[in-house]
Amino acid sequence: MKVSRIAVRVACVCPLIGAISAAYSLSAAPAESSIDAVTVYPDAAWVSRVMDVEVVPGLQTVEMERLSSAIQDASLQAEVLAAPGLTLIRDIRFERETDRPESDAVNELRDQIRGIQEQVQALDEEAALMRRQMSYAEEMAKSFSSGYGTRETRVPTMEEARATWTYLHETAVAAQDGMRKIDEKRRLLKEETMELEKRLNELLDADRQLQGKATLTLETDTEGLAKLRVRYLVSRAWWKPLYEVRSYPEKAEVEIAYLAEIQQVSGEEWKDVELTLSTSRSVRSGDVPELQPIRLNKLEPIDYAPRAMKATLSRNYAAMEDSAMIAQSAPMAPEATVEQGFSSFEIKAPHRVSILSVNQSTRTPLQRRTAKADLWTEVVASITQDAYLRASLIQNLDMPIIPGRGLLFVDDKLVGQTSLGRVLPGEEIKLSLGVDEAVMVTRKDGRSKESQSGLIDKTTTQMRQYMTTIKNARRFDHRILFKDQFPISENEKIVVRRLAPSEKDVVLDATTGIFEINRVFTAGQEQSYETRFEVVYPRDWEIPMSF
């Protein structure tokens, strides 16, 4: 399907003419090219264009205009896909036409804006005339009022006075009505001007983004129709992964949908193209790093002269400023990237897509898989009384999961967002699925007691007790993992006595003091857990009381 058409000029020159440069000056017949395929990287895009060209024996040039200004010059490639005889590409070059005349569409918009400006100027002149009429009527009214009834002037009759006031009133009303109409016309013309200026700026921006021009020199021995392909790397394009994670606790299933968020502002329109996504970075160096010798020697003191020090500092500051300028001018990388050393992969979109050159992204679904999962809820009541749904499953997509954002759904209800890390197909993936509203948690402070003992070895004992109550509000059995902790001593004079729960009922990490209780709760079951301990330390000591 033909998409994103651009003008292509073809010029021919007889083989008897010796210089190829002479071919560039010939007039050319228009042709069409279209973008048929795009491979998008996290930082660029590899664009493929195809076109049909009428070729004749000899040398000829093909000029492709209005290409993206973001094309990386050295990336331009061309090949002959089909030709009636032997057709060779002798030369290909790329340039940016920064001084290209403005397009007819731009000139037409400028003419429309100038026409509106002339209308506004005419309205301004009409408004000035009406203001003069209103001022004249006001002056006449003042003059008539001040002179009416004096002996120095003839007293007008009532009919004359009434006619004068009627004239003045009608003049003022007509002028005011005319001013209101002028203001309304101005408002409409202002809105029209703003819309035209918006379209003009969009066209000018599009023209700036489409200043690229590629020139191909062909040589063929047979007349006929040739099909050419031109490829190039364009910046201002990227993609990043998005995920939808849907969990169904009652069925013990998790569904992962893999989507691609794609955006490009290259100036070219990708309409109905074959889309491929790659995790490889186009600008990443492919060279193997080389180790350099680490040289050791005795450090000798160095005396710096004041002037030399100043010069050295100046050079350092200059280098720092240069580095800052380079960092500021570098393009911002997309949010999600592939870790270096991770094998790249490519995936083709399941259907042809269209991605316009606008400041908004396009989301394309790639794959969706459902897998059996082990689902449970974790409770850390000492930090929060929210419970969190967790899942463990085998990653069964055909492609690796790479770092990116994901939306979380429980029974098709949006519950939050998460970040996914790198997981290869076949590997286990553990997911945090957001707050579990079906598990209710309350934690209450129990007894808190301080006591002192001893005559010689005087000590202080701090006792703490906490009660955590957990309820499974689901209609089916569900596993709940409760986590809590005891303090741990880092001094032999501080003793921690673990009183409850019993160590035989928990899985305890003695190095951190964190313990776990893993139980399956039946539907509607409620269970309370006591956490109780004592901390004994010298009476004249102060210790953190954050437990």
C-alpha positions as CSV (number, residue, x, y, z in Angstrom):
1,M,0.0,0.0,0.0
2,K,1.3,3.4,-0.9
3,V,2.0,5.6,2.1
4,S,3.8,8.7,3.0
5,R,4.4,9.9,-0.6
6,I,7.3,12.1,-1.3
7,A,8.4,13.8,-4.5
8,V,11.1,11.9,-6.5
9,R,12.8,13.4,-9.5
10,V,14.4,11.3,-12.2
11,A,17.0,12.8,-14.6
12,C,18.7,11.0,-17.5
13,V,21.9,11.6,-19.4
14,C,23.3,9.8,-22.4
15,P,26.3,7.6,-21.8
16,L,28.2,9.8,-24.3
17,I,28.2,12.6,-21.7
18,G,31.2,12.0,-19.7
19,A,30.5,13.6,-16.3
20,I,27.9,12.3,-13.9
21,S,27.6,15.8,-12.4
22,A,26.0,16.9,-15.6
23,A,23.1,14.5,-14.9
24,Y,22.2,16.4,-11.7
25,S,21.3,19.5,-13.6
26,L,18.6,17.9,-15.8
27,S,14.9,18.3,-15.2
28,A,13.1,15.3,-13.7
29,A,9.7,13.7,-13.9
30,P,7.9,13.1,-10.6
31,A,7.7,9.7,-9.1
32,E,6.4,8.3,-5.8
33,S,7.9,6.5,-2.8
34,S,6.3,5.0,0.2
35,I,7.4,3.8,3.6
36,D,6.6,0.1,3.7
37,A,8.5,-1.1,6.8
38,V,10.0,0.3,10.0
39,T,12.2,-1.2,12.7
40,V,12.0,0.8,15.9
41,Y,14.8,0.8,18.5
42,P,14.7,2.3,22.0
43,D,16.5,5.3,20.6
44,A,15.9,5.4,16.8
45,A,14.2,3.8,13.8
46,W,15.3,2.0,10.7
47,V,13.0,3.1,7.9
48,S,12.5,1.3,4.6
49,R,11.1,3.1,1.5
50,V,10.2,1.6,-1.9
51,M,9.6,3.3,-5.2
52,D,9.1,2.5,-8.9
53,V,11.4,4.4,-11.4
54,E,11.2,4.5,-15.2
55,V,14.8,3.8,-16.3
56,V,16.4,4.2,-19.7
57,P,19.8,3.0,-20.9
58,G,22.6,5.2,-19.6
59,L,23.1,7.2,-16.4
60,Q,20.3,9.0,-14.6
61,T,19.6,10.5,-11.2
62,V,16.8,10.0,-8.8
63,E,16.1,12.8,-6.3
64,M,14.0,12.0,-3.2
65,E,12.9,15.2,-1.5
66,R,11.1,16.0,1.8
67,L,12.8,13.3,3.7
68,S,13.2,13.6,7.4
69,S,15.8,16.1,8.6
70,A,16.7,13.6,11.4
71,I,18.2,11.0,9.1
72,Q,21.8,10.0,10.1
73,D,23.7,10.8,6.9
74,A,26.1,7.8,7.0
75,S,23.2,5.3,7.4
76,L,21.6,5.9,3.9
77,Q,21.5,2.7,1.8
78,A,19.9,1.8,-1.5
79,E,19.3,-1.4,-3.5
80,V,17.7,-2.5,-6.7
81,L,14.8,-4.9,-6.0
82,A,13.8,-5.5,-9.6
83,A,14.8,-4.1,-13.0
84,P,14.3,-5.0,-16.7
85,G,18.0,-5.5,-17.2
86,L,21.3,-4.7,-15.5
87,T,20.7,-1.7,-13.2
88,L,23.4,-0.5,-10.9
89,I,23.5,2.2,-8.2
90,R,26.6,4.2,-8.8
91,D,26.3,6.8,-6.1
92,I,24.0,7.9,-3.2
93,R,24.3,11.1,-1.2
94,F,22.2,13.0,1.4
95,E,21.8,16.7,2.1
96,R,19.5,19.1,4.0
97,E,17.8,21.8,2.0
98,T,17.8,24.5,4.7
99,D,17.2,27.3,2.1
100,R,14.4,25.6,0.3
101,P,11.6,28.0,-0.8
102,E,8.4,27.9,1.2
103,S,5.7,25.6,0.0
104,D,2.5,26.7,-1.8
105,A,0.5,25.7,1.3
106,V,2.6,28.0,3.5
107,N,2.3,30.9,1.1
108,E,-1.4,30.4,0.9
109,L,-1.7,30.6,4.7
110,R,0.4,33.7,4.8
111,D,-1.9,35.3,2.2
112,Q,-4.9,34.4,4.2
113,I,-3.4,35.9,7.4
114,R,-2.5,39.1,5.5
115,G,-6.1,39.3,4.2
116,I,-7.4,39.1,7.7
117,Q,-5.0,41.8,8.9
118,E,-6.3,44.1,6.1
119,Q,-9.9,43.4,7.3
120,V,-8.9,44.3,10.8
121,Q,-7.2,47.5,9.6
122,A,-10.5,48.5,7.8
123,L,-12.5,47.7,11.0
124,D,-10.1,49.9,12.9
125,E,-10.7,52.8,10.5
126,E,-14.5,52.3,10.7
127,A,-14.3,52.2,14.5
128,A,-12.3,55.5,14.5
129,L,-15.0,57.1,12.3
130,M,-17.8,56.0,14.7
131,R,-15.9,57.3,17.7
132,R,-15.6,60.6,16.0
133,Q,-19.4,60.6,15.3
134,M,-20.1,59.8,18.9
135,S,-17.7,62.6,20.0
136,Y,-19.4,65.0,17.6
137,A,-22.9,64.1,19.0
138,E,-21.7,64.6,22.5
139,E,-20.2,68.0,21.8
140,M,-23.4,69.1,20.0
141,A,-25.5,68.0,23.0
142,K,-23.3,70.0,25.4
143,S,-23.4,73.0,23.1
144,F,-27.1,72.9,22.7
145,S,-27.8,72.4,26.4
146,S,-25.5,75.2,27.5
147,G,-27.0,77.8,25.0
148,Y,-30.6,76.8,25.2
149,G,-32.8,79.6,26.7
150,T,-30.2,82.3,26.8
151,R,-30.9,85.9,25.6
152,E,-27.9,85.9,23.2
153,T,-29.3,83.2,21.0
154,R,-32.6,82.5,19.4
155,V,-34.7,80.1,21.4
156,P,-35.4,77.0,19.2
157,T,-39.0,75.9,19.0
158,M,-40.0,72.7,20.8
159,E,-40.1,70.9,17.5
160,E,-36.6,72.0,16.6
161,A,-35.3,71.0,20.0
162,R,-37.0,67.6,19.8
163,A,-35.6,67.0,16.3
164,T,-32.1,67.9,17.5
165,W,-32.2,65.6,20.5
166,T,-33.6,62.8,18.4
167,Y,-30.8,63.2,15.9
168,L,-28.2,63.2,18.6
169,H,-29.7,60.1,20.3
170,E,-30.0,58.2,17.0
171,T,-26.4,59.1,16.1
172,A,-25.1,57.9,19.5
173,V,-27.1,54.7,19.4
174,A,-26.1,53.9,15.8
175,A,-22.4,54.5,16.7
176,Q,-22.6,52.3,19.8
177,D,-24.4,49.5,17.8
178,G,-21.7,49.8,15.1
179,M,-18.9,49.5,17.7
180,R,-20.5,46.4,19.1
181,K,-20.7,44.8,15.6
182,I,-17.1,45.8,15.0
183,D,-15.9,44.2,18.2
184,E,-17.7,41.0,17.3
185,K,-16.1,41.0,13.9
186,R,-12.7,41.6,15.5
187,R,-13.3,38.7,17.8
188,L,-14.1,36.3,15.0
189,L,-11.2,37.5,12.9
190,K,-8.9,37.0,15.9
191,E,-10.0,33.4,16.4
192,E,-9.6,32.8,12.6
193,T,-6.1,34.3,12.7
194,M,-5.1,32.2,15.7
195,E,-6.3,29.0,13.9
196,L,-4.4,30.0,10.7
197,E,-1.2,30.8,12.6
198,K,-1.5,27.5,14.4
199,R,-1.7,25.7,11.0
200,L,1.1,27.9,9.6
201,N,3.4,27.0,12.5
202,E,2.5,23.3,12.1
203,L,3.4,23.5,8.4
204,L,6.6,25.4,9.0
205,D,7.6,22.9,11.7
206,A,6.8,20.0,9.3
207,D,8.9,21.7,6.6
208,R,11.8,22.0,9.0
209,Q,11.5,18.4,9.9
210,L,11.4,17.4,6.2
211,Q,14.5,19.1,4.8
212,G,16.2,15.9,3.8
213,K,17.1,15.1,0.2
214,A,18.7,11.9,-1.1
215,T,20.2,11.7,-4.6
216,L,20.8,8.4,-6.3
217,T,22.8,7.9,-9.5
218,L,21.7,4.9,-11.5
219,E,23.2,3.2,-14.6
220,T,21.1,0.7,-16.6
221,D,21.3,-1.0,-20.0
222,T,17.6,-1.6,-20.6
223,E,14.5,0.7,-20.7
224,G,11.7,-0.2,-18.3
225,L,10.4,0.0,-14.8
226,A,12.8,-0.6,-11.9
227,K,11.9,-1.0,-8.2
228,L,14.2,0.5,-5.7
229,R,14.5,0.3,-1.9
230,V,16.1,3.1,0.2
231,R,16.8,2.6,3.9
232,Y,18.0,5.0,6.6
233,L,18.3,5.4,10.3
234,V,16.3,8.3,11.8
235,S,16.5,9.7,15.3
236,R,13.5,11.2,17.1
237,A,11.8,7.8,17.3
238,W,11.7,5.3,20.1
239,W,9.7,2.6,21.9
240,K,9.3,1.2,25.4
241,P,7.4,-1.8,26.8
242,L,4.2,-1.6,28.7
243,Y,2.5,-4.4,30.6
244,E,-1.0,-5.3,31.8
245,V,-0.9,-7.8,34.6
246,R,-4.3,-9.4,35.5
247,S,-4.6,-11.8,38.4
248,Y,-7.5,-14.1,39.1
249,P,-7.0,-15.4,42.7
250,E,-10.0,-17.8,42.7
251,K,-8.7,-19.5,39.5
252,A,-5.1,-19.2,40.6
253,E,-4.2,-17.6,37.2
254,V,-2.2,-14.6,36.0
255,E,-2.4,-13.0,32.6
256,I,0.4,-10.8,31.2
257,A,-0.3,-8.6,28.2
258,Y,2.8,-7.2,26.5
259,L,2.3,-3.9,24.7
260,A,4.6,-1.5,22.9
261,E,4.4,2.3,23.4
262,I,5.9,3.9,20.2
263,Q,6.5,7.5,19.5
264,Q,8.1,9.3,16.6
265,V,8.5,13.0,15.7
266,S,10.7,12.5,12.6
267,G,8.3,14.5,10.4
268,E,7.5,11.5,8.2
269,E,4.2,9.7,8.5
270,W,4.3,5.9,9.0
271,K,1.1,4.8,7.4
272,D,0.1,1.1,7.3
273,V,3.7,-0.1,7.7
274,E,5.1,-3.4,8.7
275,L,6.4,-2.8,12.2
276,T,9.3,-4.5,13.9
277,L,10.6,-3.7,17.4
278,S,14.1,-4.3,18.5
279,T,15.7,-4.1,22.0
280,S,19.1,-3.4,20.6
281,R,20.3,0.2,20.8
282,S,21.3,1.7,17.5
283,V,23.9,4.0,18.9
284,R,25.5,1.6,21.3
285,S,29.1,0.7,20.6
286,G,29.7,-2.8,19.4
287,D,33.4,-2.7,20.2
288,V,34.7,-5.0,22.9
289,P,36.2,-2.9,25.8
290,E,39.9,-3.2,26.2
291,L,41.7,-3.3,29.6
292,Q,44.4,-0.7,30.2
293,P,47.4,-1.2,32.4
294,I,47.1,-0.1,36.0
295,R,50.4,1.6,36.8
296,L,51.6,2.0,40.4
297,N,54.4,4.3,41.5
298,K,55.4,6.3,44.5
299,L,53.4,9.5,44.8
300,E,55.7,12.5,44.7
301,P,54.6,16.0,46.0
302,I,54.1,18.5,43.2
303,D,54.6,22.2,43.7
304,Y,52.2,24.3,41.7
305,A,53.0,27.9,40.8
306,P,50.1,30.2,41.4
307,R,49.7,31.0,37.8
308,A,50.1,27.4,36.7
309,M,47.4,26.4,39.3
310,K,45.1,29.1,38.0
311,A,45.6,28.0,34.4
312,T,45.0,24.4,35.4
313,L,41.8,25.3,37.2
314,S,40.6,27.3,34.3
315,R,41.2,24.4,32.0
316,N,39.4,22.1,34.4
317,Y,36.4,24.4,34.7
318,A,36.4,24.8,30.9
319,A,36.4,21.0,30.5
320,M,33.6,20.8,33.1
321,E,31.5,23.4,31.3
322,D,32.1,21.6,27.9
323,S,31.0,18.3,29.5
324,A,27.9,20.0,30.9
325,M,27.0,21.5,27.5
326,I,27.4,18.1,25.8
327,A,25.2,16.5,28.5
328,Q,22.6,19.1,28.0
329,S,22.5,18.9,24.3
330,A,22.4,15.1,24.2
331,P,18.9,13.7,23.5
332,M,17.0,12.3,26.5
333,A,16.9,8.5,26.5
334,P,13.5,6.8,26.7
335,E,12.3,5.8,30.1
336,A,12.8,2.0,29.8
337,T,16.0,0.6,28.4
338,V,17.6,-2.8,27.9
339,E,20.5,-3.6,30.2
340,Q,23.8,-3.9,28.5
341,G,24.8,-7.5,27.8
342,F,21.2,-8.7,27.5
343,S,20.6,-10.5,24.2
344,S,18.6,-8.3,21.9
345,F,15.4,-9.6,20.2
346,E,13.1,-8.5,17.5
347,I,9.4,-8.9,17.3
348,K,7.0,-8.1,14.5
349,A,3.8,-6.5,15.3
350,P,0.8,-8.8,14.6
351,H,-0.7,-6.3,12.1
352,R,0.3,-3.3,10.0
353,V,0.2,-0.1,12.0
354,S,0.1,3.7,11.4
355,I,2.2,6.0,13.6
356,L,1.9,9.7,12.9
357,S,4.7,12.2,13.6
358,V,3.1,13.9,16.6
359,N,3.9,14.4,20.2
360,Q,1.8,11.5,21.4
361,S,2.5,7.8,21.7
362,T,0.8,4.9,19.9
363,R,0.2,1.7,21.8
364,T,0.4,-1.6,20.0
365,P,-0.5,-5.0,21.6
366,L,2.1,-7.6,21.0
367,Q,1.3,-10.8,23.0
368,R,-1.0,-12.0,25.8
369,R,-0.4,-15.2,27.8
370,T,-2.2,-16.8,30.8
371,A,-0.4,-19.1,33.2
372,K,-1.2,-21.0,36.4
373,A,0.3,-19.1,39.4
374,D,0.9,-19.4,43.1
375,L,-0.9,-16.5,44.6
376,W,-0.7,-15.4,48.2
377,T,-1.0,-12.3,50.4
378,E,1.8,-10.7,52.4
379,V,1.1,-8.8,55.6
380,V,3.8,-6.5,57.2
381,A,1.6,-4.9,59.8
382,S,4.4,-3.2,61.7
383,I,4.8,-0.9,58.7
384,T,1.3,-0.7,57.1
385,Q,-2.1,-2.3,57.7
386,D,-2.5,-2.8,54.0
387,A,-2.1,-6.4,52.7
388,Y,-0.4,-7.0,49.4
389,L,-1.3,-9.7,46.8
390,R,1.7,-11.5,45.4
391,A,2.1,-14.1,42.6
392,S,4.8,-16.5,41.4
393,L,4.6,-18.0,37.9
394,I,6.7,-19.2,35.0
395,Q,7.2,-16.5,32.3
396,N,5.6,-18.1,29.2
397,L,5.7,-15.3,26.7
398,D,7.7,-15.8,23.5
399,M,9.9,-12.9,24.3
400,P,11.8,-11.6,27.3
401,I,10.2,-9.2,29.7
402,I,12.4,-6.1,29.8
403,P,12.3,-3.3,32.4
404,G,9.1,-1.3,32.1
405,R,5.9,-0.1,33.7
406,G,2.8,-2.3,34.3
407,L,-0.8,-1.8,35.2
408,L,-2.2,-4.1,37.8
409,F,-5.7,-5.6,37.7
410,V,-7.3,-8.0,40.2
411,D,-10.4,-9.7,38.8
412,D,-10.3,-7.1,36.0
413,K,-10.4,-4.1,38.4
414,L,-7.5,-1.7,38.3
415,V,-5.7,-1.7,41.6
416,G,-2.3,0.1,40.9
417,Q,0.9,0.1,39.0
418,T,4.2,-1.7,39.3
419,S,7.6,-2.0,37.6
420,L,8.8,-5.2,36.0
421,G,12.4,-6.3,35.7
422,R,14.1,-8.5,33.2
423,V,12.8,-12.0,33.0
424,L,13.6,-14.5,30.2
425,P,11.0,-17.0,28.9
426,G,10.9,-20.1,31.1
427,E,12.2,-18.2,34.2
428,E,10.2,-17.7,37.4
429,I,8.7,-14.3,37.8
430,K,7.5,-12.9,41.1
431,L,5.0,-10.1,41.0
432,S,3.6,-7.6,43.5
433,L,0.0,-7.2,42.5
434,G,-0.9,-4.2,44.7
435,V,-3.1,-3.8,47.8
436,D,-5.3,-6.8,48.5
437,E,-8.7,-5.4,49.7
438,A,-9.9,-9.0,50.5
439,V,-7.5,-9.4,53.4
440,M,-8.2,-7.1,56.4
441,V,-5.5,-6.3,58.9
442,T,-5.5,-4.6,62.3
443,R,-2.5,-4.1,64.6
444,K,-2.8,-2.9,68.2
445,D,-0.2,-2.0,70.7
446,G,-0.5,-4.2,73.7
447,R,1.4,-3.9,77.0
448,S,4.4,-1.6,77.1
449,K,6.3,-1.8,80.3
450,E,9.6,-0.5,81.7
451,S,11.2,-2.0,84.8
452,Q,14.5,-1.8,86.6
453,S,16.3,-4.4,88.7
454,G,19.7,-5.3,90.3
455,L,21.8,-3.8,93.0
456,I,25.2,-4.3,91.5
457,D,24.5,-4.9,87.8
458,K,21.7,-2.4,87.5
459,T,19.5,-3.0,84.4
460,T,16.5,-1.7,82.6
461,T,14.0,-4.0,81.0
462,Q,11.7,-2.8,78.2
463,M,8.8,-5.1,77.4
464,R,6.7,-4.7,74.2
465,Q,3.6,-6.5,73.0
466,Y,1.7,-6.2,69.7
467,M,-1.4,-8.0,68.5
468,T,-2.0,-8.4,64.8
469,T,-5.4,-9.7,63.5
470,I,-5.8,-10.9,60.0
471,K,-9.0,-11.9,58.2
472,N,-9.5,-13.6,54.9
473,A,-12.7,-12.1,53.5
474,R,-12.6,-14.2,50.3
475,R,-15.1,-16.9,49.6
476,F,-12.3,-19.5,49.1
477,D,-9.2,-20.6,50.9
478,H,-6.2,-18.4,50.5
479,R,-2.6,-18.4,51.7
480,I,-1.4,-15.5,53.8
481,L,2.2,-14.8,54.8
482,F,2.6,-12.7,57.9
483,K,5.9,-11.0,58.5
484,D,7.1,-9.3,61.7
485,Q,10.4,-8.9,63.6
486,F,12.2,-8.9,66.9
487,P,15.0,-6.4,67.6
488,I,18.5,-7.7,67.3
489,S,21.4,-6.9,69.7
490,E,24.7,-5.7,68.4
491,N,26.2,-5.4,71.9
492,E,26.7,-8.3,74.4
493,K,25.3,-6.1,77.2
494,I,22.0,-5.7,75.4
495,V,19.8,-8.9,75.6
496,V,16.7,-9.5,73.6
497,R,14.3,-12.1,74.9
498,R,11.9,-13.5,72.3
499,L,8.7,-14.4,74.1
500,A,6.0,-14.8,71.4
501,P,5.5,-16.3,69.0
502,S,7.5,-19.4,69.7
503,E,10.4,-20.0,67.4
504,K,9.1,-23.5,66.6
505,D,6.0,-21.9,65.0
506,V,7.9,-19.5,62.7
507,V,10.6,-19.3,60.2
508,L,13.2,-16.9,61.8
509,D,16.2,-15.2,60.4
510,A,18.4,-14.8,63.4
511,T,20.7,-12.2,61.7
512,T,17.8,-9.8,61.0
513,G,15.2,-10.8,63.6
514,I,12.6,-11.1,60.9
515,F,10.2,-14.0,61.2
516,E,7.4,-15.4,58.9
517,I,4.2,-17.3,59.6
518,N,2.8,-18.9,56.5
519,R,-0.7,-20.2,56.8
520,V,-3.7,-21.1,54.5
521,F,-6.8,-19.2,55.7
522,T,-10.1,-20.8,55.0
523,A,-12.9,-18.6,53.6
524,G,-13.8,-15.9,56.2
525,Q,-11.2,-17.2,58.7
526,E,-9.8,-14.7,61.2
527,Q,-6.6,-15.2,63.1
528,S,-4.6,-13.1,65.7
529,Y,-0.9,-13.2,66.2
530,E,1.0,-11.9,69.3
531,T,4.5,-10.4,69.0
532,R,6.1,-10.0,72.4
533,F,9.7,-9.5,73.5
534,E,11.9,-7.9,76.2
535,V,15.0,-5.8,75.8
536,V,17.4,-5.8,78.8
537,Y,20.3,-3.3,78.9
538,P,22.4,-1.4,81.5
539,R,20.4,1.2,83.4
540,D,22.7,4.1,82.7
541,W,22.6,3.4,78.9
542,E,20.4,5.0,76.4
543,I,19.4,2.9,73.4
544,P,17.1,3.6,70.4
545,M,13.5,3.1,71.4
546,S,12.1,2.5,67.9
547,F,10.9,-1.0,68.7
